[in-house]
Amino acid sequence: MQQALLLRLPSSAAATSPLANGLGAALKPREVVDQLNKYIVGQPEAKRAVAIALRNRWRRHRLPEDLRNEVIPKNILMIGPTGCGKTEIARRLAKLSQAPFIKVLQEEAVCECGRGRAASDLALELPFFPVKREDYRIQLRGGEHATRTVTVDVPTDRGAANIMQVDQGSLAGAVKALGSVLTSKRTESKKMLIPDALVALEEAALDEMIDMGEVVKDAIAAVEQDGIVFLDEIDKICNASDYRGADASAEGVQRDLLPLIEGSAITTKHGNINTDFILFIGSGAFSQCKPSDLIAELQGRLPIRVELKGLTEEDMYRILTEPVTNLIRQQEELLAAENITLVFEDAAIREIARVAAQVNRTVENIGARRLHTVLERVVEEISFDAADSPPGTTITVTPELVRRRVTDMLIESDLSKYIL
């Protein structure tokens, strides 16, 4: 159980849900699946399940209040081998719902609520150039001071700045006045252009304007009403039904997890959080055990089961070519930064997919992650020499080049069958 993701609170009024404000309105199930298809190959059942679950969060906010409190999320259990896309589905779902994909549950929500609350107030309360404000605004918009530099004290414990002085006399008073809205205990001096300094000043002012009491209140409301928690590798706390050992720790962890998923008040340093309406998405390979080996109470709290399929050689080829940020495109763009044109023949891409699938079958099946290993082996020498190659050079990756680069991997996979 490694990762958690939360729906981010927007910069609107306190204690208002992001889904209630329409964040989920654009995320219709079919559209969610279409977006996931841009990055993840196959696994349609899992994509549909998470798309429906996300939409149901939005629908719940439109129910009458008495009924809304009776509708609890239908938690999901994704079952499938390593590297088939379980974690990636959750990661992409987090991005689609504008949520951080993180390991801690509430801390990020507090930060996001704070940024939103401060940003909504900034335009009204931040005193940008109190000395000749209109004149300076016109000058700054016109870019007259863009090349001037200021000495900036940057707090070491956050990415903000307190402007102390400027190297152009006529602006010194104004910039010092700007800095008066900020305080910082530990700082380091840096020189910055005025546009950059103003950005740093804005960030510092945002921090100073936050009312942490309201921020925490907003964050708790967002987590309780729209939190989505991803429990990765949940099978690691499950023993096979034929297990004959004295290990009671796995079942103990399940029983500790059960109140969290069933709904309870969790104590944090920011206050109590009720988990009744948080959606939980669990995932696991279940190669050494079965979902039915989980304790009955935990099974009952994960009613929606979706099975993800293992990846075939054709799937490997599609992963290399279909996603908008596919691995082949990534390698081509990396080399383009050196003004080198890298071209993969289609037969070479299929050879990479074939090798990855073969090594998965004969050594250890790590799914799509194997493609990273094979592809890096193919382009390692090309990538090393690229910076020394003449600009405009074109390099073509052929099937013969692929086989030459991955020979040792194929030998290793062939010998693996002799290992007892």
HUGI-V600556 format. One record per backbone hydrogen bond with DSSP energy under -1.0 kcal/mol. CO is the residue of the C=O (numbers start at 1). NH is the residue of the N-H. If there is no record, write none. Layout:
# HUGI-V600556
{{CO & NH} {CO & NH}}
This chain:
# HUGI-V600556
{{4 & 102} {5 & 228} {13 & 16} {17 & 21} {18 & 23} {19 & 22} {24 & 27} {28 & 32} {29 & 33} {30 & 34} {31 & 35} {32 & 36} {33 & 37} {36 & 39} {36 & 40} {38 & 324} {43 & 47} {44 & 48} {45 & 49} {46 & 50} {47 & 51} {48 & 52} {49 & 53} {50 & 54} {51 & 55} {52 & 56} {53 & 57} {54 & 58} {55 & 59} {56 & 60} {59 & 62} {60 & 63} {64 & 68} {65 & 69} {67 & 70} {75 & 304} {76 & 282} {77 & 306} {78 & 284} {79 & 308} {81 & 84} {83 & 368} {85 & 89} {86 & 90} {87 & 91} {88 & 92} {89 & 93} {90 & 94} {91 & 95} {92 & 96} {93 & 97} {94 & 99} {95 & 98} {100 & 6} {102 & 4} {106 & 110} {107 & 111} {108 & 112} {109 & 113} {110 & 114} {111 & 115} {112 & 116} {113 & 117} {114 & 118} {115 & 119} {116 & 120} {118 & 122} {121 & 125} {122 & 126} {126 & 128} {132 & 136} {133 & 137} {134 & 138} {135 & 139} {136 & 140} {137 & 141} {138 & 142} {139 & 144} {140 & 143} {143 & 146} {145 & 148} {148 & 194} {149 & 167} {150 & 192} {151 & 164} {151 & 165} {152 & 190} {153 & 162} {154 & 188} {155 & 158} {158 & 160} {162 & 153} {165 & 151} {168 & 171} {169 & 172} {171 & 175} {172 & 176} {173 & 177} {174 & 178} {175 & 179} {178 & 181} {179 & 182} {186 & 156} {188 & 154} {190 & 152} {192 & 150} {193 & 197} {194 & 198} {195 & 199} {196 & 200} {197 & 201} {198 & 202} {199 & 203} {200 & 161} {200 & 204} {201 & 205} {202 & 206} {203 & 207} {204 & 208} {205 & 209} {211 & 215} {212 & 216} {213 & 217} {214 & 218} {215 & 219} {216 & 220} {217 & 221} {218 & 222} {219 & 223} {220 & 224} {221 & 225} {222 & 226} {223 & 227} {227 & 279} {228 & 5} {229 & 281} {231 & 283} {233 & 236} {234 & 237} {235 & 238} {240 & 243} {246 & 248} {248 & 252} {249 & 253} {250 & 254} {251 & 255} {252 & 256} {253 & 257} {254 & 258} {257 & 261} {258 & 262} {259 & 263} {264 & 275} {266 & 273} {268 & 271} {271 & 268} {273 & 266} {275 & 278} {279 & 229} {280 & 76} {281 & 231} {282 & 78} {283 & 234} {284 & 80} {290 & 293} {291 & 294} {295 & 299} {296 & 300} {299 & 302} {304 & 77} {306 & 79} {312 & 316} {313 & 317} {314 & 318} {315 & 319} {316 & 320} {318 & 322} {320 & 328} {323 & 326} {326 & 330} {327 & 331} {328 & 332} {329 & 333} {330 & 334} {331 & 335} {332 & 336} {333 & 337} {335 & 338} {335 & 340} {336 & 339} {339 & 392} {341 & 395} {343 & 397} {345 & 349} {346 & 350} {347 & 351} {348 & 352} {349 & 353} {350 & 354} {351 & 355} {352 & 356} {353 & 357} {354 & 358} {355 & 359} {356 & 360} {357 & 361} {358 & 362} {359 & 363} {366 & 369} {367 & 370} {368 & 371} {369 & 373} {370 & 374} {371 & 375} {372 & 376} {373 & 377} {374 & 378} {375 & 379} {376 & 380} {379 & 383} {380 & 384} {381 & 385} {382 & 386} {385 & 388} {386 & 389} {390 & 393} {393 & 341} {395 & 343} {397 & 345} {398 & 402} {399 & 403} {400 & 404} {401 & 405} {402 & 406} {406 & 410} {407 & 411} {408 & 412} {409 & 413} {410 & 414} {411 & 415} {412 & 416} {415 & 418} {416 & 419}}
